[in-house]
Amino acid sequence: MTGQASGVASAGKSRRWGSLYVAEHKILAMRAYLQTLVVTIIGNPLLYLFGLGVGLARLINAPVGGATYLEFVAPALLASAAVTVSANEFSYPVIAGFKWNAVYFGMNAAPISPAQIAGGTVLAVLVRMVPTVGVYFVFMLVFGAVPSGVGALSILTAVLTGLSVGLVIMAAMSTVQEDRGQPALIQRFGIMPMFLFSGTFFPIDRLPIYLQWIGWISPLWHGTQLGRDLSYGQSEPAWLVVVHVVYLGAIALVGWKLTVRTFVRRLNK
């Protein structure tokens, strides 16, 4: 009787805190590549900001978008760091949860709902993403790339950008039945073009008009513009700032809804 009561209590906790248990499992699993994470978190901002923001900036004397080249490119690199984390953590690990180690089915066998499994996965990725973006921002401060007093808010816009991209990737990867290189295709034909055509290294209006639409629909461009608004006070109409926020939020919401629907369909069939 006591064992039965204990089981009921454990089941109740799982139903209440299931997302946290899933997040804990995912975070503990990240320890397998902790050294790589630490090197990446520190090395990437150092190399990118020094190579592009300092090295290349010496060749670009004219202001870009009303700022120095270092100030211009840094918010884009910050948002790109969040997108990179999302692209990595919401691709192969999601496929693995359904197919290779099938851990999602084991979690669902306990009193943890598909929505909690999806939510816990997102929480775990945020635990990785926020420190990554935070350290990147610290390096931006060290390099003198954040003249604005509200620049720290660009951490939030970068995380929102990463989530908007990542939840769409998660929704797509949760439908994968057979691995035919879908994550690699997303990197080559999604993340890389978005990185190149989203005004990361130069203003989007420098592109031919027939290529500018790529930036307009890119979450990275909207996140980068928000970061520039905050980090050095880029001048944009208020309505456009609202569009950036609403667009990113809408993509994240749609991605989340599609993800939950697919998790429910696959885990409860």
BELKA-V306477 format. One record per residue. N is the residue number from 0. RES is the residue in three letters. PSI is psi in whole degrees, -180 to 180 (* if undefined). OMEGA is omega in whole degrees, -180 to 180 (* if undefined). Layout:
n = {N,N}
res = {RES,RES}
psi = {PSI,PSI}
omega = {OMEGA,OMEGA}
//
This chain:
n = {0,1,2,3,4,5,6,7,8,9,10,11,12,13,14,15,16,17,18,19,20,21,22,23,24,25,26,27,28,29,30,31,32,33,34,35,36,37,38,39,40,41,42,43,44,45,46,47,48,49,50,51,52,53,54,55,56,57,58,59,60,61,62,63,64,65,66,67,68,69,70,71,72,73,74,75,76,77,78,79,80,81,82,83,84,85,86,87,88,89,90,91,92,93,94,95,96,97,98,99,100,101,102,103,104,105,106,107,108,109,110,111,112,113,114,115,116,117,118,119,120,121,122,123,124,125,126,127,128,129,130,131,132,133,134,135,136,137,138,139,140,141,142,143,144,145,146,147,148,149,150,151,152,153,154,155,156,157,158,159,160,161,162,163,164,165,166,167,168,169,170,171,172,173,174,175,176,177,178,179,180,181,182,183,184,185,186,187,188,189,190,191,192,193,194,195,196,197,198,199,200,201,202,203,204,205,206,207,208,209,210,211,212,213,214,215,216,217,218,219,220,221,222,223,224,225,226,227,228,229,230,231,232,233,234,235,236,237,238,239,240,241,242,243,244,245,246,247,248,249,250,251,252,253,254,255,256,257,258,259,260,261,262,263,264,265,266,267,268}
res = {MET,THR,GLY,GLN,ALA,SER,GLY,VAL,ALA,SER,ALA,GLY,LYS,SER,ARG,ARG,TRP,GLY,SER,LEU,TYR,VAL,ALA,GLU,HIS,LYS,ILE,LEU,ALA,MET,ARG,ALA,TYR,LEU,GLN,THR,LEU,VAL,VAL,THR,ILE,ILE,GLY,ASN,PRO,LEU,LEU,TYR,LEU,PHE,GLY,LEU,GLY,VAL,GLY,LEU,ALA,ARG,LEU,ILE,ASN,ALA,PRO,VAL,GLY,GLY,ALA,THR,TYR,LEU,GLU,PHE,VAL,ALA,PRO,ALA,LEU,LEU,ALA,SER,ALA,ALA,VAL,THR,VAL,SER,ALA,ASN,GLU,PHE,SER,TYR,PRO,VAL,ILE,ALA,GLY,PHE,LYS,TRP,ASN,ALA,VAL,TYR,PHE,GLY,MET,ASN,ALA,ALA,PRO,ILE,SER,PRO,ALA,GLN,ILE,ALA,GLY,GLY,THR,VAL,LEU,ALA,VAL,LEU,VAL,ARG,MET,VAL,PRO,THR,VAL,GLY,VAL,TYR,PHE,VAL,PHE,MET,LEU,VAL,PHE,GLY,ALA,VAL,PRO,SER,GLY,VAL,GLY,ALA,LEU,SER,ILE,LEU,THR,ALA,VAL,LEU,THR,GLY,LEU,SER,VAL,GLY,LEU,VAL,ILE,MET,ALA,ALA,MET,SER,THR,VAL,GLN,GLU,ASP,ARG,GLY,GLN,PRO,ALA,LEU,ILE,GLN,ARG,PHE,GLY,ILE,MET,PRO,MET,PHE,LEU,PHE,SER,GLY,THR,PHE,PHE,PRO,ILE,ASP,ARG,LEU,PRO,ILE,TYR,LEU,GLN,TRP,ILE,GLY,TRP,ILE,SER,PRO,LEU,TRP,HIS,GLY,THR,GLN,LEU,GLY,ARG,ASP,LEU,SER,TYR,GLY,GLN,SER,GLU,PRO,ALA,TRP,LEU,VAL,VAL,VAL,HIS,VAL,VAL,TYR,LEU,GLY,ALA,ILE,ALA,LEU,VAL,GLY,TRP,LYS,LEU,THR,VAL,ARG,THR,PHE,VAL,ARG,ARG,LEU,ASN,LYS}
psi = {-42,-41,-38,-41,-39,-40,-41,-41,-42,-41,-39,-40,-40,-42,-33,-42,26,-41,-38,-37,-41,-44,-41,-44,-46,-39,-42,-35,-29,-17,-22,-27,36,-43,-41,-40,-45,-46,-42,-44,-38,-42,-41,-53,-36,-47,-46,-47,-38,-44,-46,-50,-27,-51,-58,-31,-27,-23,-10,97,-29,148,148,117,30,16,168,161,-36,-46,-34,-45,-26,-47,-32,-40,-34,-49,-37,-34,-41,-40,-39,-44,-46,-46,-34,-48,-21,10,-90,-42,-33,-43,-42,-39,-28,-34,-56,-48,-7,33,-28,-36,-36,-41,-40,-23,-28,172,56,124,160,-39,-38,-37,-44,-44,-41,-37,-43,-42,-42,-40,-37,-37,-32,-39,-45,-48,-36,-49,-38,-45,-40,-43,-38,-43,-35,-42,-42,-40,-1,35,9,82,-18,146,-17,18,-29,-22,-18,-18,-43,-43,-33,-43,-41,-40,-46,-42,-41,-41,-46,-39,-32,-43,-43,-42,-41,-44,-27,-13,-8,123,-38,133,110,31,23,-44,-38,-37,-39,-42,-46,-40,0,-64,-47,-50,-38,-40,-38,-30,21,24,25,-46,-14,157,144,-25,-5,-14,155,148,-31,-5,-14,-26,-27,-43,-40,-34,-3,125,-33,-38,-45,-41,-38,-43,-41,-42,-40,-37,-40,-39,-33,12,39,139,116,149,147,-37,-34,-36,-43,-41,-44,-49,-47,-41,-48,-44,-39,-43,-44,-42,-45,-44,-40,-45,-44,-38,-50,-42,-42,-41,-44,-45,-43,-34,-22,10,*}
omega = {178,178,178,179,179,178,178,180,180,178,179,178,180,179,-177,-173,-176,-179,180,178,178,179,178,179,-178,-180,178,178,180,179,-180,178,-178,-179,178,179,-178,-180,-179,-178,-178,-173,-176,179,180,-177,-177,-179,179,-177,-177,-174,-179,-178,-180,-179,178,179,-178,-175,-177,176,178,-180,179,-179,172,-178,178,178,-179,-173,-175,179,178,178,177,179,179,178,178,179,179,177,-180,-178,180,-171,-179,-179,-177,179,178,176,180,-179,178,-167,-168,176,174,-177,179,179,176,177,-178,176,170,180,176,-174,176,179,177,178,177,180,178,176,179,179,-180,178,177,178,175,-173,-175,176,179,180,179,178,177,-179,177,178,175,177,-179,-179,178,-176,-177,-179,-176,179,179,-176,-179,178,178,173,-180,-179,177,178,177,178,179,179,-178,177,-174,-178,175,177,179,178,179,-177,180,178,-174,176,180,180,176,179,-178,178,179,178,177,179,-173,-173,177,-175,-177,176,178,179,-175,-172,-178,180,-178,-174,179,-179,-176,-180,173,177,171,-174,-179,175,-176,-179,179,178,-177,-179,-177,174,-179,178,-179,178,178,179,176,178,179,176,-175,-171,178,174,175,-177,176,175,-179,-179,-179,175,178,179,179,-176,-178,-179,179,179,-179,179,179,-179,179,178,180,-179,179,179,-179,-180,180,178,180,-177,-175,-175,-177,-179,*}
//
